[in-house]
Amino acid sequence: MNTPEHSELGKSSVYTDQYAPELLFPIARAGKRAEIGVGTQPPFFGADLWTAFELSWVNLRGKPQVALAQVVVPCESPNIVESKSFKLYLNSFNNTRLAEPAEVQARLKADLTEAVWRQPGGAPAGTSVGVKLLLPEMFDREAVQELDGLNLDRLDIECQHYTPAPELLTAAFEEPPVSEVLTSHLLKSNCLVTSQPDWGSVQISYSGPQIDQAGLLQYLVSFRNHNEFHEQCVERIFMDLWTRCKPSKLSVYARYTRRGGLDINPFRTSHPQALPAAVRTARQ
């Protein structure tokens, strides 16, 4: 079984510029999910939304081509892909001759699907990673927009916890339920292996007992010195809110700033719904 410590994170790497799908390094979701009480049937749906800003190959005449790639990894897949291995894999296209963007898209889709579903039996029929290429003529259509919702950062709070403190979460169980969308730009965590900082904005949508906003903001700040991958942090936030505040509906969506030309934006929801639009924030 692959573990983060066996990945290329924090190590000197030789950059391969010819197509090499074997560079992708899947890591099982199950171990970290078990830590937060998620069993074989998670109480959430969703996906990890990746944006690759540094994608290039050469056409059959050797002329460089560029594109952005938007990747959707279903959260029911058994694995995530370690981000540095994803970057090394993307770099392997740099001097690879391919006739059409559609060939790049097809290879990305097939390779990433194989990696995130790498397990006995492989991927279930009809299940795959979603890949969309944005070519240069589409770049000016890419919008920048902040997450909708009431900004928790307006609160003047005292912060004393810098590792996850779910005990800070409380809700008004004796009062009528509410529906709210709350946001914060103060989410920060660290890479599980290298401890390098990861910066993000988070949106929490819920219906149920009203969550104490000051406690929620203090809780989000408490991730500041926590070492965990983006996907794992969002699932931890979801599970802490789900178990402690007992909403009837809950969605947690984080948009992290890019590192190495990649951003990762996990979305988890208690109920089936459309995925958020892949619109980046100003910090991305």
Phi and psi in degrees as a GROMACS rama.xvg file:
@    title "Ramachandran Plot"
@    xaxis  label "Phi"
@    yaxis  label "Psi"
@TYPE xy
-69.1435  138.81  ASN-2
-124.059  155.145  THR-3
-54.4807  -35.106  PRO-4
-65.8484  -21.9299  GLU-5
-92.0792  0.779923  HIS-6
-81.5327  -177.675  SER-7
-83.0648  -0.395294  GLU-8
-58.7703  131.739  LEU-9
73.7272  10.435  GLY-10
-119.61  154.349  LYS-11
-67.332  136.641  SER-12
-127.303  144.005  SER-13
-90.4373  123.915  VAL-14
-85.4791  120.119  TYR-15
-92.1647  130.582  THR-16
-111.57  15.1533  ASP-17
-121.342  138.957  GLN-18
-41.7715  121.594  TYR-19
-145.092  81.0854  ALA-20
-63.3943  -20.8705  PRO-21
-66.2993  -10.0031  GLU-22
-71.3129  -22.2836  LEU-23
-64.3833  134.034  LEU-24
-121.622  95.7488  PHE-25
-78.1665  145.474  PRO-26
-128.363  130.326  ILE-27
-63.9128  139.236  ALA-28
-76.2096  -24.9777  ARG-29
-58.9922  -40.3821  ALA-30
-61.2494  -50.5501  GLY-31
-68.5585  -33.455  LYS-32
-65.5816  -37.1956  ARG-33
-61.9191  -34.3236  ALA-34
-60.4279  -30.991  GLU-35
-106.658  14.0188  ILE-36
84.3552  20.2474  GLY-37
-95.9258  122.146  VAL-38
-93.8135  -152.229  GLY-39
-71.3641  -20.1814  THR-40
-118.324  88.7025  GLN-41
-60.4056  149.658  PRO-42
-84.0148  22.7214  PRO-43
-142.061  159.398  PHE-44
-113.704  -178.527  PHE-45
135.237  -163.131  GLY-46
-162.612  165.218  ALA-47
-103.737  120.087  ASP-48
-101.06  112.443  LEU-49
-103.631  145.876  TRP-50
-123.6  125.267  THR-51
-103.648  113.822  ALA-52
-93.0827  -11.8277  PHE-53
-123.597  76.7846  GLU-54
-122.009  124.161  LEU-55
-149.723  151.316  SER-56
-149.724  -178.896  TRP-57
-120.234  145.843  VAL-58
-79.0228  -175.909  ASN-59
-67.6637  -14.8521  LEU-60
-97.7234  5.2398  ARG-61
86.1631  7.11113  GLY-62
-84.5995  128.731  LYS-63
-62.7962  143.329  PRO-64
-124.24  149.293  GLN-65
-132.742  157.222  VAL-66
-162.765  163.762  ALA-67
-99.7111  149.664  LEU-68
-124.594  131.393  ALA-69
-107.518  124.212  GLN-70
-121.381  134.055  VAL-71
-118.13  114.359  VAL-72
-106.162  112.238  VAL-73
-59.547  139.394  PRO-74
-72.7431  -12.3114  CYS-75
-79.9829  -6.49891  GLU-76
-64.4628  145.073  SER-77
-73.1057  -16.1322  PRO-78
-128.953  154.834  ASN-79
-101.845  168.772  ILE-80
-109.195  125.561  VAL-81
-61.8225  135.074  GLU-82
-67.9825  -36.2458  SER-83
-66.774  -37.4592  LYS-84
-64.7238  -34.4993  SER-85
-63.1495  -43.6589  PHE-86
-63.8178  -45.3151  LYS-87
-61.1831  -39.6302  LEU-88
-62.8286  -44.8361  TYR-89
-62.3806  -39.4154  LEU-90
-63.0685  -24.6149  ASN-91
-69.2068  -10.4218  SER-92
-83.8109  -12.4365  PHE-93
-56.1716  -40.3052  ASN-94
-115.622  21.7274  ASN-95
-89.3251  128.595  THR-96
-86.0512  121.103  ARG-97
-135.309  142.317  LEU-98
-74.7188  -40.2899  ALA-99
-140.077  153.104  GLU-100
-56.2793  -31.256  PRO-101
-61.0407  -30.8473  ALA-102
-70.6492  -38.9642  GLU-103
-61.0265  -48.315  VAL-104
-58.7207  -43.6785  GLN-105
-64.4318  -40.7434  ALA-106
-67.3761  -43.4498  ARG-107
-57.6584  -47.7996  LEU-108
-61.2382  -46.9489  LYS-109
-67.1953  -44.3736  ALA-110
-68.9267  -43.2538  ASP-111
-70.1903  -36.5911  LEU-112
-61.6561  -44.6872  THR-113
-61.3128  -40.7693  GLU-114
-68.4931  -47.5552  ALA-115
-75.8305  -19.1645  VAL-116
-106.677  17.9792  TRP-117
-68.2872  108.139  ARG-118
-169.885  167.416  GLN-119
-56.6115  127.146  PRO-120
94.1235  -17.9284  GLY-121
68.1937  -159.819  GLY-122
-76.7495  141.358  ALA-123
-60.1462  152.856  PRO-124
-57.0144  135.315  ALA-125
82.1208  2.48671  GLY-126
-103.545  130.484  THR-127
-156.606  165.146  SER-128
-78.6134  140.272  VAL-129
-88.1363  135.286  GLY-130
-134.848  128.315  VAL-131
-127.507  128.932  LYS-132
-99.1638  134.273  LEU-133
-109.736  113.589  LEU-134
-84.5533  163.824  LEU-135
-53.0925  -33.9436  PRO-136
-67.9154  -8.79034  GLU-137
-103.888  -5.24409  MET-138
-59.8679  -37.5986  PHE-139
-73.8113  -2.45721  ASP-140
-90.5516  -6.46969  ARG-141
-77.768  113.931  GLU-142
-87.001  161.947  ALA-143
-120.828  127.378  VAL-144
-152.393  138.95  GLN-145
-80.9816  159.068  GLU-146
-65.846  135.479  LEU-147
-71.0994  150.093  ASP-148
134.226  170.827  GLY-149
-77.4951  124.659  LEU-150
-80.1246  115.654  ASN-151
-67.8572  -21.0136  LEU-152
-67.2875  -9.97782  ASP-153
-69.589  -18.4139  ARG-154
-76.2494  135.985  LEU-155
-91.8796  93.5903  ASP-156
-117.582  160.025  ILE-157
-98.6173  133.454  GLU-158
-116.389  126.57  CYS-159
-126.036  -10.6073  GLN-160
-110.695  130.661  HIS-161
-127.653  14.5652  TYR-162
-129.32  150.589  THR-163
-49.6372  126.529  PRO-164
-127.766  77.7035  ALA-165
-61.9256  -18.5762  PRO-166
-64.4316  -13.85  GLU-167
-73.7063  -15.3912  LEU-168
-85.1592  123.798  LEU-169
-137.421  160.921  THR-170
-143.741  155.999  ALA-171
-87.8064  81.0308  ALA-172
-69.4592  -19.7116  PHE-173
-89.7189  -4.2165  GLU-174
-109.45  164.552  GLU-175
-59.6026  146.744  PRO-176
-68.8158  158.704  PRO-177
-132.319  169.175  VAL-178
-125.745  126.688  SER-179
-141.922  155.442  GLU-180
-125.063  119.535  VAL-181
-122.071  143.826  LEU-182
-132.394  160.881  THR-183
-154.428  144.765  SER-184
-99.3464  5.86275  HIS-185
-96.5443  12.6331  LEU-186
-74.298  125.281  LEU-187
-143.231  134.546  LYS-188
-138.018  -176.142  SER-189
-127.534  153.226  ASN-190
-57.7856  138.581  CYS-191
-60.3238  -32.4076  LEU-192
-101.852  -47.9077  VAL-193
-93.2752  -15.0404  THR-194
65.6671  14.0099  SER-195
-69.834  145.35  GLN-196
-72.5703  142.874  PRO-197
-120.112  126.438  ASP-198
-110.816  136.319  TRP-199
-151.49  164.679  GLY-200
-114.195  146.803  SER-201
-131.598  143.638  VAL-202
-122.951  128.801  GLN-203
-120.491  118.192  ILE-204
-113.742  132.585  SER-205
-154.412  160.643  TYR-206
-128.929  137.261  SER-207
144.074  -162.136  GLY-208
-54.4763  135.8  PRO-209
-65.2336  126.582  GLN-210
-81.259  134.571  ILE-211
-64.3246  119.458  ASP-212
-70.6542  -39.7774  GLN-213
-62.1008  -44.652  ALA-214
-64.5202  -37.142  GLY-215
-64.4698  -43.3324  LEU-216
-65.3503  -42.0602  LEU-217
-60.7686  -37.912  GLN-218
-64.1051  -45.0955  TYR-219
-63.0508  -39.7152  LEU-220
-63.7751  -28.3674  VAL-221
-67.3842  -7.92142  SER-222
-81.1304  -0.960358  PHE-223
-57.7283  -35.8234  ARG-224
-110.477  17.4973  ASN-225
-89.168  132.888  HIS-226
-99.3549  109.945  ASN-227
-167.238  152.115  GLU-228
-69.3522  159.462  PHE-229
-53.2959  -49.15  HIS-230
-60.0524  -39.5877  GLU-231
-69.649  -37.8447  GLN-232
-62.3938  -45.1412  CYS-233
-64.8963  -40.535  VAL-234
-67.6998  -33.3978  GLU-235
-65.5014  -44.2746  ARG-236
-60.5328  -47.0273  ILE-237
-56.8466  -50.3995  PHE-238
-66.7241  -38.263  MET-239
-63.7963  -43.1041  ASP-240
-66.7574  -41.2609  LEU-241
-64.0844  -42.3519  TRP-242
-83.9493  -32.7788  THR-243
-92.7411  -34.0085  ARG-244
-104.73  -12.3849  CYS-245
50.6359  51.8876  LYS-246
-69.6464  155.917  PRO-247
-79.959  -27.8544  SER-248
-138.901  144.887  LYS-249
-153.291  135.797  LEU-250
-134.529  137.828  SER-251
-127.01  126.96  VAL-252
-135.726  124.905  TYR-253
-122.395  137.642  ALA-254
-115.98  112.113  ARG-255
-95.2774  147.196  TYR-256
-66.4717  155.52  THR-257
-76.5328  153.341  ARG-258
-138.485  130.878  ARG-259
61.4095  31.473  GLY-260
80.2047  10.8334  GLY-261
-128.297  136.659  LEU-262
-118.067  152.219  ASP-263
-126.132  128.499  ILE-264
-132.345  88.0388  ASN-265
-76.31  143.877  PRO-266
-132.168  126.401  PHE-267
-130.962  135.764  ARG-268
-140.788  146.494  THR-269
-77.8962  -15.6354  SER-270
-136.115  144.846  HIS-271
-58.842  133.411  PRO-272
-162.61  167.243  GLN-273
-65.5327  146.743  ALA-274
-68.3445  151.602  LEU-275
-61.1476  150.575  PRO-276
-64.3742  143.614  ALA-277
-80.5576  71.9235  ALA-278
-112.236  123.799  VAL-279
-83.1261  153.766  ARG-280
-86.978  172.373  THR-281
-60.494  -36.0232  ALA-282
-74.0256  -12.6958  ARG-283
